[in-house]
């Protein structure tokens, strides 16, 4: 589908260029960069691809304006099922689940006959509903989704919004609306809600990177101070863990977080979107959420 859309766009681009331009070389170059964009920003891919359906991984399915919603899971032991189609990514999903449960009181187990459960299912990108919705609750996992992206989606499912949507964000970051793709502004809207009196965490696994939803390759988010880990998708931070513990009333002694090195160059989003995002931009139009659907988060 992406290839067909890019091809259509290229038809227009090629006819606007001098006749000596090699169409095949141009198409190959744009398509290669589009694939790079997908790998670097798997949490934005579904939103860009969605059309007249619930928005996927752009990245939330949303029910209320909260950083942590009231619709928490009614149990600390959450059943899950991994679709057979995700066999090649099962290890990553299990690793993500283990990281969430290792430092909190929320645990996960294979579903038997429970009515309410998470279903990890195949998709183009990564996406999740925000908070508990009841019944079979999908967590969308695509080929670009790695362990960190999956943790991000699990935290959405537990009830968390993006860190950069906090109402106190101006003290830490600047949002640059003129660089945001048309129709994607909602992903930067402030969400009023529970922060548990914990400080703003620019390195949170729930924070967007600087180039998410860029229309022109320029930053959409700029930190007020140096923040090399902004947008990292390697591990949960101490603050991420504390928020889960507060929301689910974990209590007791906090498990010590292992100090893991964060590969910043791999973790933060790439800023090579200049032409690629232009190619993807036509996919933004026509995003509508069915009235019976909750908004999906990325």
N, C-alpha and C positions, 0 to 999 in steps of 0.2 A: 504494500500500500504506500509506504513512504517513498519507495522508488518511483511509483507511478506519479505521485504528487510532485516529486522533484523533477521528473521528466517533463511534466506539463509546464512547470515554472521555467525550466530550461528552454523550452520552445520559444517562450516570449523573450527570454534574455538573449538567446542566440540571434534572433531576428533584429534585435536592437544594436547588435555589435557589427563591426566591419565584416565583410563577407569572408575575409581570410581566416577568421576564427575557426578553429577546429572544434566542431560541435561535440564529437565523441570525447575529446580530451577535456573539454569544459565540463561535460556531464560527469565524467569519471572523477574529476577534481571535486566538484560539489558533492557528489554522492559520498566520496571518501570522507570529506569533512562532516557531512551529516552523520555518518556512522561514528565519527569521533565525538560529535556532540552527544549522541545517544549514550555512549560509554561514560562520558564525563558528567552528564546530567540526567541519570536515569529517573530521578524523581520528577523531572519536568516533561519527560517524553510522553506520558499518557495524556497529559493535559493538552499538549500540542496536537496529538493525534485524534483526541476525542471530538465528536461532532454529533450534536443532538442526542446526547446520552449523558449519563452521570459522569462527571469529570473524574478521571483517574490520574493519580500521581502527578499532580501539579500543586497540591497533592493530597487533599483531604476530602472526605465525605463528612459533612459538618451538620451539627444539630443546634448548637448554641454558641454565642460569642464568649468563649472562655479559653484561657490558656490551659486550664485543666477543667474538664466538664464534669457535671454532676452525674452523668450516665456512666458511672464506673461499673465494672463487673461485680456481680453479686457474690462472687466467690474468689478466693485467693488461689484456687487450683483450676486453671483454665485448660479445658480439653482442646486438642487441635488435630487436624487432619492435613496431611501433605498430599496433594494431587500426584498420582503416578507420573503425570507429564513433567513433573519437576524433579524427576529422579536424579538428574545431573546436578541439581542445586540443593539436594536434601542436606548435605553436610553443612552448607552455608546457613540454611534455615535453622538447623539444630544448633549450630554454633551461636547464632543470634539469640535464640531462645535461652541458651545456657548463660549468655552474658547478662540478660535481663534478670533471670532468676537467681544467679549467683550472689548478687549483692542486695536483693530485695526479698520480701516475703511472698512475692507472686511466683507461683510455679506453674509449669505446663506439663501435661501428660497426654499420651495418645488417647483419642476419643474411643469410647466403647459404645454407649447408647445415649449419651447426654444430649439434651435438646439444644443447649447453647454452646457453641464452639467456634473456634477459628478455622477457616478453611484456606490454606495457602494454595492458590491456584495460579495457573500460568497466564501471562499477559504480556504486553509489549514493554511496559516499564514497571515501576514500583508504585503501589498505592494502597491506602487503607481507609476504612471508615474511622471516624473519630469517636471514641467511647463505645460503650456497650449498646448494641442495637437489638440483641436477642435472636435466637435461632441460629441458622448458618450465617456466619459473618465472614465475608471474604477479605483476604489480604492478597493483593495482586503482586505477583513476582514475575519479572521478565528477565531475559538473558543478561541485561546489563547490571542487574541488582546483585550487589555483593553483601557480605555480612553486615557492614555498617548501614547500608541502605535498608536492609531487612529489620535491623534494630530500630531504625527510624520509624518504619511502618508499624512495628509492634507497639511502640510507644504511642503512636496515634491511636491504635486500637484500644490501648489502656485508657485513653482519654486526654492526650496531650496535643496542643497546637504547636505551631512553630514559635521558637524563642524570639525571632525578630518581629513578631506581632505584638509584643508586650507594650503596654501604654507608656512605659518609662524609657522606651528605646532611644529617644533623642539624646539622652545623656551618653550613649555608647555608639550609635550608628546614625548615618544619614541615608534616607531612601531617595533615590534619584528618579522621580516619575518619568521624566522625559526620555529615559533610556529603557523603560519597561515596555515590553510588547503590548500592543493594543489588545484590550480584553483580558490581560493577565494582572491588572492592577489589584484585583481582589486578593491575590496571594500575598499582598503586602499590607493589607488592611489591619489596623489595630484590633486586637481581641481583648475585651475587658474580662478579667477573671482572676482565678486563684494563682498566686505566685508563691504562697506559703512564706512570705517575707524572706525569700531567698534572692540573692543578688542576680542581676542580669548576667547570663553566661554566654559570652560571644563565641566560646568554643563548644557550646552544646551540640550534640549530635542532631538536635532539632532546629538548628540555625541554618538558614540559607547561606550559600557562598556568594561571593561578590558578583558573579556573572549570571545568576539564575534569572531566566526570562528576559535576557537582554535583547533588545530590538536591533542593536547596532554594534555589538561587540564591546561596548563600554560598560562599566560597572553599574549595577542597579542598587547595590548596597556598598557604602563606604564606611569603614570603622573610624571612629574619632581618634583612636590611638592604634598603634601597630597591633595587628591581630592575625598572625600567620595561620592560626588554626581555625579561623572562621570558615564554616562550611565543611569541617572535617567529618568523615564518615568512617572512622576507625573504631572508636569505642565510646561508651557512655562516660561522661565526666562525673566528678563527685556531685555536682549540682543536679545533673540528670537523675542520678541514683537517689539523692535526697528527695527530689520531687515525687518520684514513684513511692518512696517510703512514706511520705506525708499523705499522699492521695489515698493510699491503701492502708493507712494506719498500721504500718508494720511494727513500730515500737521495738523494744528490746535493744540488744547491742548491735550496732552497725558493723557489718563485715568490712574488713579493710580492703580497700581497692588496690589491686596490684598496679604498680607503676609501669605502664607500658609506653614504649616510645611511639610517638605518632609520626608517621611518614608524611610530613606536611605536603610535600610535592605531589604525592599520590592522593592525599585526603582532600585537599581543597579543590574547588572546581576550577577547571581550566578556563582561561580567558581568551580562547581562540574562536569566538563565536561570530566574528564580524560578518562573513559572508554566509556562514551556515545558517544562522538565525534568520537572515533575510530569506533564505530558501524555505525555511520552515514557517515563516510568518503567515502565509495564507491559511495554514491549518488552524489558526487561532479563531477564525470566524465561525459563528453558528454554535457556540458552546451554550447549551441550555440544559438545565437540570430538570428531569421529570418531577412533577409535583409530589410524587410518592417516593422520591429518592432523597436521601440525605447526602450532603456534599462530601465528596471524597478528598482526602488530603494526601499530599506527597511529601 
